């Protein structure tokens, strides 16, 4: 948690934690991160199976950020260990969750090595949030329905009215807020995909890395000029992407067999993404996110929540 310690040294009092498209990882790491935000010996998660006894994971030490205001971003790409963290923070009313319903992957598997060198992974238990919500999407209606649920997510990421919450699995958080179980973590505040920006016109640019590849070429061609910018803020405020630069980008897109016309908003968004990718080359991830976040609806929603609490 070096990043968190660094922010605290700068006087941080509020935090936005971005778990979007975080596919998870090791459970112990998720538990340790949750311990930084939850106090006492609060329950973080537990596992339980038909033939496996309940095993609890609790806070063990003083955390770095137990009292400050916290917002966590999530989407359909947030899965597994990241869902464990989200569930714990939501159940204890520690954070406001913003974004879209998470993937719903909460199974415990044990691996058995076989004599031929292969292995069998057997599901033995599920992960549960502190109040008893199963993170795993249900298989009870069969495998076909399980995969149909994934296909229907397209509509859900656009419109909250398409979200499927199981009314038979209603829970109350420690503070009395209604939440749902059995299908990932549903956010407190929904932020859908911006359909004005993400369309059949723009998706090919992201899928074929056209934007990042152009940004790298742009950096190589303009390295001397770009290195004059000492900090990200200076670059973001004072560097302008010219019409000539834009035409160069369109030529690169044509070379990738992509030809499109854009709305003003789409053009502005693509230029912002190019600038963010250039900033990543100059200042690594910090530069990228400092610029890309200026045009991020979920970040804007998170800032509104934090500012309301003043």
Secondary structure, 3 states (H helix, E strand, C coil): CHHHHHHHHCCCCEEEEECCCCCCCCHHHHHHHHHHHCCCCCEEEEEEECCEEEEEEECCCCCCCCCCEEEEEECCCCCCHHHHHHHHHHHCCCCEEEECCCCCCCEEEEEEECCCCCEEEEEEEEEEECCCCECCCCCCCCHHHHHHHHHCHHHHCCCHHHCCCCCCCEEECCCCCEEECCCCCCCCEECCCCCCCCCHHHHHHHHCCHHHHHHHHHHHHCHHHHCCCCCHHHHHHHCCCCHHHHHHHHHHHHHCCCCCCCCHHHHHHHHHHHHHHHHHHHHHHHHHHHHHHHHCHHHHHHHHHHHHCC
